[in-house]
Amino acid sequence: MGAVAKRMRTKGIGPLVAAAALLALTACGQGPGDAVRAATEAAGRGQTAEALERIDPEIKATAGIFIAPALQEKAKRAKAKGGVTSVTVGKIEPTDADHAVVTTVTRFGNGSAQTEADKVRRVDGKWYITM
């Protein structure tokens, strides 16, 4: 009976730990989900410069020339689907204090939806999409 009681007491700890980690990730201003949502919305509207502001500075420094065309292509595909109507953050999975994986669902004007998982990294307190 003691093992069952112990299991009952510790059963709810996992969600509490996950909630605490998520709170720590988002406590300082813009959280990881906000960065991905803003970048996806901007890219979907064809606002390449705004979307680029959400990309990891190290990635922009080394591969920036390839990112803008990829964002423009993303905007073109979104427009063909009726444009982005919403971007919802589904899950944020912290990998450590400065890294996480953010899952989003993007809905389009034609009724379709796309689920993506993006890696994010915190640099000087701000979250960016990274690789």
N, CA, C and O atoms as a DFTB+ gen file, in Angstrom:
524 C
 N C O
     1  1       0.821      -1.192       0.000
     2  2       0.000       0.000       0.000
     3  2       0.865       1.255       0.000
     4  3       0.483       2.260      -0.600
     5  1       2.026       1.220       0.663
     6  2       2.908       2.380       0.728
     7  2       3.420       2.794      -0.638
     8  3       3.542       3.990      -0.905
     9  1       3.731       1.823      -1.530
    10  2       4.215       2.136      -2.874
    11  2       3.137       2.825      -3.695
    12  3       3.433       3.739      -4.465
    13  1       1.893       2.396      -3.538
    14  2       0.793       3.011      -4.272
    15  2       0.596       4.446      -3.813
    16  3       0.392       5.344      -4.630
    17  1       0.657       4.658      -2.518
    18  2       0.490       6.013      -1.970
    19  2       1.622       6.920      -2.450
    20  3       1.386       8.076      -2.799
    21  1       2.858       6.394      -2.470
    22  2       3.992       7.196      -2.930
    23  2       3.837       7.566      -4.403
    24  3       4.107       8.702      -4.791
    25  1       3.398       6.598      -5.232
    26  2       3.174       6.858      -6.640
    27  2       2.093       7.924      -6.830
    28  3       2.213       8.780      -7.706
    29  1       1.052       7.875      -6.021
    30  2      -0.034       8.845      -6.114
    31  2       0.476      10.250      -5.785
    32  3       0.058      11.224      -6.411
    33  1       1.379      10.356      -4.803
    34  2       1.910      11.665      -4.407
    35  2       2.837      12.238      -5.470
    36  3       2.858      13.453      -5.667
    37  1       3.605      11.398      -6.161
    38  2       4.585      11.884      -7.137
    39  2       4.043      11.929      -8.553
    40  3       4.711      12.449      -9.446
    41  1       2.863      11.404      -8.781
    42  2       2.287      11.350     -10.121
    43  2       2.143      12.731     -10.743
    44  3       2.366      12.878     -11.945
    45  1       1.784      13.735      -9.981
    46  2       1.552      15.075     -10.510
    47  2       2.793      15.949     -10.581
    48  3       2.689      17.112     -10.969
    49  1       3.955      15.436     -10.224
    50  2       5.169      16.246     -10.203
    51  2       5.666      16.571     -11.614
    52  3       6.134      17.684     -11.854
    53  1       5.574      15.628     -12.546
    54  2       6.055      15.851     -13.915
    55  2       5.458      17.097     -14.545
    56  3       6.202      17.948     -15.033
    57  1       4.132      17.229     -14.549
    58  2       3.539      18.439     -15.120
    59  2       3.957      19.716     -14.396
    60  3       4.083      20.773     -15.014
    61  1       4.169      19.616     -13.097
    62  2       4.611      20.794     -12.339
    63  2       6.018      21.214     -12.737
    64  3       6.301      22.405     -12.865
    65  1       6.893      20.244     -12.930
    66  2       8.259      20.543     -13.356
    67  2       8.241      21.166     -14.746
    68  3       8.943      22.147     -14.995
    69  1       7.446      20.605     -15.655
    70  2       7.346      21.154     -17.002
    71  2       6.793      22.579     -16.967
    72  3       7.271      23.449     -17.695
    73  1       5.792      22.818     -16.128
    74  2       5.215      24.159     -16.014
    75  2       6.242      25.143     -15.464
    76  3       6.306      26.285     -15.919
    77  1       7.041      24.718     -14.498
    78  2       8.077      25.584     -13.937
    79  2       9.139      25.915     -14.981
    80  3       9.605      27.052     -15.055
    81  1       9.522      24.929     -15.786
    82  2      10.516      25.164     -16.843
    83  2       9.964      26.131     -17.879
    84  3      10.674      27.027     -18.337
    85  1       8.710      25.955     -18.247
    86  2       8.083      26.848     -19.220
    87  2       8.002      28.265     -18.670
    88  3       8.266      29.230     -19.387
    89  1       7.641      28.390     -17.408
    90  2       7.579      29.708     -16.780
    91  2       8.954      30.364     -16.768
    92  3       9.069      31.565     -17.015
    93  1       9.987      29.594     -16.485
    94  2      11.342      30.148     -16.499
    95  2      11.727      30.613     -17.897
    96  3      12.400      31.632     -18.045
    97  1      11.308      29.877     -18.924
    98  2      11.634      30.252     -20.297
    99  2      10.942      31.538     -20.725
   100  3      11.491      32.303     -21.517
   101  1       9.750      31.781     -20.210
   102  2       8.974      32.925     -20.669
   103  2       8.956      34.075     -19.675
   104  3       8.345      35.107     -19.954
   105  1       9.596      33.936     -18.540
   106  2       9.512      34.948     -17.493
   107  2      10.121      36.285     -17.902
   108  3       9.662      37.331     -17.445
   109  1      11.121      36.272     -18.734
   110  2      11.824      37.496     -19.097
   111  2      11.330      38.026     -20.437
   112  3      11.980      37.821     -21.462
   113  1      10.205      38.692     -20.438
   114  2       9.713      39.315     -21.665
   115  2       9.211      38.309     -22.664
   116  3       8.463      37.393     -22.319
   117  1       9.624      38.479     -23.905
   118  2       9.158      37.644     -24.995
   119  2       9.673      36.220     -24.830
   120  3      10.865      36.002     -24.612
   121  1       8.775      35.263     -24.935
   122  2       9.154      33.870     -24.787
   123  2       9.492      33.223     -26.106
   124  3       9.373      33.849     -27.159
   125  1       9.917      31.963     -26.057
   126  2      10.297      31.254     -27.275
   127  2       9.139      31.096     -28.257
   128  3       9.338      31.187     -29.469
   129  1       7.952      30.863     -27.754
   130  2       6.790      30.723     -28.630
   131  2       6.456      32.023     -29.341
   132  3       6.058      32.015     -30.506
   133  1       6.621      33.155     -28.631
   134  2       6.360      34.467     -29.233
   135  2       7.292      34.729     -30.408
   136  3       6.877      35.280     -31.428
   137  1       8.552      34.333     -30.264
   138  2       9.533      34.551     -31.336
   139  2       9.156      33.765     -32.587
   140  3       9.211      34.295     -33.696
   141  1       8.773      32.505     -32.410
   142  2       8.414      31.677     -33.563
   143  2       7.119      32.171     -34.199
   144  3       7.011      32.255     -35.422
   145  1       6.138      32.498     -33.359
   146  2       4.861      32.983     -33.896
   147  2       5.073      34.271     -34.696
   148  3       4.547      34.406     -35.801
   149  1       5.837      35.213     -34.147
   150  2       6.081      36.484     -34.838
   151  2       6.819      36.275     -36.160
   152  3       6.482      36.906     -37.162
   153  1       7.819      35.398     -36.171
   154  2       8.574      35.133     -37.399
   155  2       7.690      34.472     -38.452
   156  3       7.754      34.822     -39.630
   157  1       6.872      33.524     -38.029
   158  2       5.997      32.817     -38.968
   159  2       4.950      33.756     -39.550
   160  3       4.672      33.723     -40.749
   161  1       4.371      34.594     -38.696
   162  2       3.374      35.563     -39.177
   163  2       4.004      36.554     -40.155
   164  3       3.427      36.847     -41.202
   165  1       5.186      37.067     -39.817
   166  2       5.870      38.030     -40.689
   167  2       6.233      37.381     -42.022
   168  3       6.020      37.973     -43.080
   169  1       6.776      36.173     -41.977
   170  2       7.134      35.477     -43.214
   171  2       5.894      35.226     -44.065
   172  3       5.937      35.366     -45.287
   173  1       4.803      34.860     -43.428
   174  2       3.561      34.610     -44.150
   175  2       2.992      35.852     -44.819
   176  3       2.323      35.759     -45.847
   177  1       3.260      37.018     -44.234
   178  2       2.808      38.291     -44.820
   179  2       3.790      38.821     -45.849
   180  3       3.524      39.839     -46.489
   181  1       4.920      38.147     -46.018
   182  2       5.933      38.609     -46.953
   183  2       6.832      39.688     -46.377
   184  3       7.531      40.368     -47.127
   185  1       6.830      39.860     -45.071
   186  2       7.660      40.867     -44.408
   187  2       8.995      40.221     -44.022
   188  3       9.243      39.895     -42.861
   189  1       9.832      40.052     -45.030
   190  2      11.090      39.334     -44.874
   191  2      11.999      39.978     -43.836
   192  3      12.581      39.275     -43.010
   193  1      12.129      41.299     -43.861
   194  2      13.024      41.981     -42.914
   195  2      12.577      41.738     -41.472
   196  3      13.405      41.509     -40.591
   197  1      11.267      41.790     -41.239
   198  2      10.756      41.553     -39.886
   199  2      11.003      40.108     -39.458
   200  3      11.393      39.855     -38.318
   201  1      10.778      39.164     -40.363
   202  2      11.020      37.755     -40.054
   203  2      12.502      37.509     -39.770
   204  3      12.845      36.730     -38.881
   205  1      13.378      38.173     -40.524
   206  2      14.827      38.016     -40.318
   207  2      15.274      38.473     -38.933
   208  3      16.264      37.975     -38.398
   209  1      14.539      39.426     -38.353
   210  2      14.880      39.903     -37.010
   211  2      14.709      38.815     -35.959
   212  3      15.247      38.928     -34.857
   213  1      13.972      37.772     -36.287
   214  2      13.699      36.670     -35.351
   215  2      14.628      35.476     -35.568
   216  3      14.483      34.447     -34.909
   217  1      15.586      35.615     -36.499
   218  2      16.531      34.538     -36.798
   219  2      17.796      34.739     -35.969
   220  3      18.265      35.865     -35.799
   221  1      18.336      33.654     -35.463
   222  2      19.552      33.659     -34.643
   223  2      20.639      34.497     -35.319
   224  3      20.959      34.258     -36.484
   225  1      21.214      35.477     -34.608
   226  2      22.249      36.342     -35.194
   227  2      23.434      35.563     -35.781
   228  3      23.981      35.962     -36.809
   229  1      23.832      34.467     -35.146
   230  2      24.947      33.668     -35.676
   231  2      24.575      33.024     -37.007
   232  3      25.406      32.931     -37.910
   233  1      23.338      32.585     -37.125
   234  2      22.874      31.969     -38.371
   235  2      22.825      33.031     -39.471
   236  3      23.255      32.784     -40.598
   237  1      22.302      34.208     -39.139
   238  2      22.245      35.286     -40.134
   239  2      23.639      35.665     -40.603
   240  3      23.838      35.961     -41.781
   241  1      24.617      35.658     -39.683
   242  2      25.977      36.052     -40.035
   243  2      26.626      35.049     -40.983
   244  3      27.423      35.429     -41.840
   245  1      26.288      33.771     -40.833
   246  2      26.950      32.754     -41.655
   247  2      26.136      32.328     -42.875
   248  3      26.712      31.962     -43.900
   249  1      24.801      32.372     -42.779
   250  2      23.968      31.872     -43.877
   251  2      22.876      32.855     -44.274
   252  3      21.892      32.469     -44.905
   253  1      23.041      34.103     -43.913
   254  2      22.023      35.114     -44.157
   255  2      21.606      35.251     -45.603
   256  3      20.442      35.527     -45.891
   257  1      22.539      35.062     -46.512
   258  2      22.243      35.213     -47.936
   259  2      21.221      34.180     -48.426
   260  3      20.527      34.413     -49.415
   261  1      21.131      33.044     -47.734
   262  2      20.201      31.990     -48.124
   263  2      18.856      32.096     -47.418
   264  3      17.865      31.536     -47.887
   265  1      18.812      32.803     -46.309
   266  2      17.596      32.857     -45.491
   267  2      16.516      33.719     -46.134
   268  3      15.354      33.314     -46.181
   269  1      16.880      34.900     -46.631
   270  2      15.872      35.797     -47.221
   271  2      15.114      35.127     -48.376
   272  3      13.886      35.201     -48.403
   273  1      15.786      34.487     -49.316
   274  2      15.030      33.809     -50.379
   275  2      14.118      32.697     -49.844
   276  3      13.025      32.484     -50.369
   277  1      14.566      31.996     -48.808
   278  2      13.735      30.938     -48.223
   279  2      12.484      31.544     -47.585
   280  3      11.398      30.974     -47.687
   281  1      12.633      32.688     -46.932
   282  2      11.487      33.368     -46.328
   283  2      10.535      33.885     -47.407
   284  3       9.316      33.833     -47.239
   285  1      11.086      34.378     -48.503
   286  2      10.246      34.846     -49.607
   287  2       9.466      33.690     -50.231
   288  3       8.308      33.853     -50.613
   289  1      10.095      32.539     -50.332
   290  2       9.417      31.353     -50.854
   291  2       8.304      30.911     -49.902
   292  3       7.231      30.490     -50.335
   293  1       8.572      31.013     -48.616
   294  2       7.554      30.673     -47.613
   295  2       6.344      31.593     -47.762
   296  3       5.204      31.138     -47.666
   297  1       6.582      32.874     -47.995
   298  2       5.490      33.840     -48.196
   299  2       4.694      33.501     -49.450
   300  3       3.466      33.593     -49.459
   301  1       5.392      33.111     -50.501
   302  2       4.741      32.755     -51.759
   303  2       3.829      31.535     -51.567
   304  3       2.706      31.508     -52.071
   305  1       4.322      30.526     -50.834
   306  2       3.517      29.327     -50.574
   307  2       2.314      29.666     -49.706
   308  3       1.224      29.139     -49.926
   309  1       2.501      30.546     -48.715
   310  2       1.392      30.946     -47.849
   311  2       0.328      31.690     -48.646
   312  3      -0.868      31.459     -48.466
   313  1       0.763      32.576     -49.519
   314  2      -0.181      33.344     -50.338
   315  2      -0.992      32.412     -51.234
   316  3      -2.190      32.622     -51.425
   317  1      -0.347      31.385     -51.782
   318  2      -1.037      30.420     -52.635
   319  2      -2.097      29.640     -51.866
   320  3      -3.041      29.116     -52.458
   321  1      -1.942      29.565     -50.555
   322  2      -2.908      28.860     -49.705
   323  2      -3.930      29.821     -49.101
   324  3      -4.664      29.447     -48.185
   325  1      -3.985      31.040     -49.598
   326  2      -4.954      31.997     -49.084
   327  2      -4.431      32.880     -47.974
   328  3      -5.202      33.596     -47.334
   329  1      -3.131      32.839     -47.736
   330  2      -2.511      33.655     -46.696
   331  2      -2.618      33.017     -45.322
   332  3      -3.442      32.131     -45.096
   333  1      -1.778      33.475     -44.413
   334  2      -1.772      32.976     -43.038
   335  2      -2.922      33.640     -42.290
   336  3      -3.021      34.866     -42.246
   337  1      -3.793      32.815     -41.698
   338  2      -4.891      33.377     -40.906
   339  2      -4.590      33.333     -39.413
   340  3      -5.083      34.169     -38.656
   341  1      -3.777      32.357     -38.983
   342  2      -3.387      32.304     -37.568
   343  2      -2.173      31.410     -37.391
   344  3      -1.919      30.498     -38.178
   345  1      -1.430      31.704     -36.330
   346  2      -0.305      30.867     -35.931
   347  2      -0.490      30.598     -34.441
   348  3      -0.510      31.524     -33.630
   349  1      -0.624      29.328     -34.095
   350  2      -0.852      28.940     -32.708
   351  2       0.331      28.124     -32.207
   352  3       0.777      27.187     -32.868
   353  1       0.834      28.489     -31.031
   354  2       1.909      27.723     -30.409
   355  2       1.273      26.521     -29.727
   356  3       0.437      26.666     -28.835
   357  1       1.679      25.340     -30.157
   358  2       1.117      24.116     -29.597
   359  2       1.880      23.615     -28.393
   360  3       1.280      23.264     -27.376
   361  1       3.214      23.576     -28.497
   362  2       4.029      23.004     -27.425
   363  2       5.392      23.670     -27.411
   364  3       5.953      23.999     -28.457
   365  1       5.914      23.864     -26.207
   366  2       7.279      24.363     -26.035
   367  2       8.008      23.331     -25.188
   368  3       7.641      23.075     -24.041
   369  1       9.047      22.743     -25.772
   370  2       9.827      21.734     -25.067
   371  2      11.227      22.278     -24.783
   372  3      12.064      22.321     -25.685
   373  1      11.493      22.694     -23.543
   374  2      12.828      23.188     -23.207
   375  2      13.853      22.060     -23.285
   376  3      13.596      20.947     -22.828
   377  1      15.019      22.355     -23.867
   378  2      16.107      21.385     -23.869
   379  2      17.156      21.771     -22.840
   380  3      17.851      20.907     -22.305
   381  1      17.276      23.057     -22.563
   382  2      18.056      23.579     -21.446
   383  2      17.571      25.010     -21.218
   384  3      16.570      25.417     -21.808
   385  1      18.248      25.766     -20.388
   386  2      17.778      27.105     -20.025
   387  2      17.723      28.068     -21.213
   388  3      16.929      29.008     -21.208
   389  1      18.556      27.844     -22.225
   390  2      18.627      28.769     -23.356
   391  2      18.224      28.166     -24.696
   392  3      18.422      28.794     -25.736
   393  1      17.666      26.966     -24.690
   394  2      17.259      26.308     -25.932
   395  2      15.920      25.604     -25.737
   396  3      15.618      25.111     -24.649
   397  1      15.134      25.562     -26.789
   398  2      13.851      24.855     -26.739
   399  2      13.437      24.488     -28.158
   400  3      14.018      24.957     -29.137
   401  1      12.420      23.639     -28.240
   402  2      11.790      23.312     -29.511
   403  2      10.339      23.768     -29.392
   404  3       9.628      23.387     -28.462
   405  1       9.916      24.587     -30.347
   406  2       8.571      25.151     -30.339
   407  2       7.780      24.546     -31.498
   408  3       8.203      24.609     -32.652
   409  1       6.639      23.965     -31.179
   410  2       5.753      23.408     -32.194
   411  2       4.612      24.389     -32.423
   412  3       3.948      24.815     -31.478
   413  1       4.389      24.744     -33.691
   414  2       3.318      25.674     -34.035
   415  2       2.406      25.052     -35.089
   416  3       2.800      24.161     -35.842
   417  1       1.179      25.551     -35.114
   418  2       0.227      25.177     -36.154
   419  2      -0.135      26.465     -36.880
   420  3      -0.661      27.402     -36.279
   421  1       0.151      26.502     -38.176
   422  2      -0.177      27.656     -39.011
   423  2      -1.415      27.306     -39.828
   424  3      -1.449      26.285     -40.515
   425  1      -2.426      28.161     -39.747
   426  2      -3.660      27.961     -40.510
   427  2      -3.693      28.970     -41.665
   428  3      -3.273      30.119     -41.534
   429  1      -4.207      28.489     -42.796
   430  2      -4.239      29.290     -44.009
   431  2      -5.675      29.588     -44.431
   432  3      -6.619      28.931     -43.991
   433  1      -5.818      30.584     -45.286
   434  2      -7.125      31.014     -45.758
   435  2      -7.919      29.949     -46.490
   436  3      -9.148      30.014     -46.520
   437  1      -7.252      28.976     -47.076
   438  2      -7.964      27.918     -47.799
   439  2      -8.432      26.792     -46.879
   440  3      -8.969      25.787     -47.344
   441  1      -8.225      26.964     -45.567
   442  2      -8.661      25.964     -44.593
   443  2      -7.610      24.943     -44.214
   444  3      -7.820      24.161     -43.287
   445  1      -6.484      24.929     -44.909
   446  2      -5.429      23.963     -44.584
   447  2      -4.618      24.443     -43.384
   448  3      -4.682      25.606     -42.987
   449  1      -3.862      23.519     -42.826
   450  2      -3.009      23.833     -41.674
   451  2      -1.674      23.118     -41.834
   452  3      -1.582      22.080     -42.488
   453  1      -0.650      23.691     -41.227
   454  2       0.689      23.107     -41.285
   455  2       1.291      23.146     -39.890
   456  3       1.287      24.188     -39.234
   457  1       1.808      22.008     -39.437
   458  2       2.464      21.924     -38.136
   459  2       3.970      21.890     -38.362
   460  3       4.470      21.133     -39.193
   461  1       4.684      22.724     -37.608
   462  2       6.143      22.782     -37.715
   463  2       6.760      22.804     -36.328
   464  3       6.151      23.285     -35.372
   465  1       7.967      22.281     -36.230
   466  2       8.746      22.352     -34.996
   467  2      10.012      23.148     -35.303
   468  3      10.773      22.794     -36.203
   469  1      10.230      24.213     -34.557
   470  2      11.409      25.061     -34.747
   471  2      12.261      25.067     -33.486
   472  3      11.745      25.123     -32.370
   473  1      13.568      25.008     -33.684
   474  2      14.498      25.151     -32.562
   475  2      14.682      26.640     -32.298
   476  3      14.772      27.438     -33.231
   477  1      14.736      27.004     -31.028
   478  2      14.973      28.394     -30.646
   479  2      16.121      28.460     -29.650
   480  3      16.419      27.497     -28.943
   481  1      16.755      29.629     -29.618
   482  2      17.890      29.855     -28.716
   483  2      17.773      31.251     -28.141
   484  3      17.416      32.196     -28.844
   485  1      18.077      31.374     -26.846
   486  2      18.054      32.675     -26.198
   487  2      19.453      33.285     -26.245
   488  3      20.433      32.667     -25.828
   489  1      19.522      34.514     -26.764
   490  2      20.764      35.256     -26.853
   491  2      20.527      36.597     -26.166
   492  3      19.654      37.360     -26.580
   493  1      21.286      36.883     -25.138
   494  2      21.154      38.145     -24.400
   495  2      19.705      38.419     -24.000
   496  3      19.237      39.554     -24.089
   497  1      18.999      37.380     -23.560
   498  2      17.639      37.510     -23.067
   499  2      16.556      37.514     -24.118
   500  3      15.377      37.588     -23.772
   501  1      16.912      37.435     -25.401
   502  2      15.925      37.454     -26.472
   503  2      15.961      36.119     -27.209
   504  3      17.030      35.552     -27.430
   505  1      14.774      35.618     -27.590
   506  2      14.669      34.331     -28.279
   507  2      14.703      34.498     -29.788
   508  3      14.100      35.411     -30.352
   509  1      15.438      33.573     -30.430
   510  2      15.592      33.572     -31.877
   511  2      15.419      32.154     -32.413
   512  3      15.711      31.181     -31.719
   513  1      14.945      32.045     -33.644
   514  2      14.891      30.757     -34.318
   515  2      16.319      30.399     -34.726
   516  3      17.056      31.239     -35.242
   517  1      16.696      29.160     -34.493
   518  2      18.051      28.712     -34.797
   519  2      17.995      27.367     -35.494
   520  3      16.917      26.879     -35.833
   521  1      19.135      26.783     -35.703
   522  2      19.202      25.457     -36.325
   523  2      19.736      24.456     -35.333
   524  3      19.871      23.277     -35.658
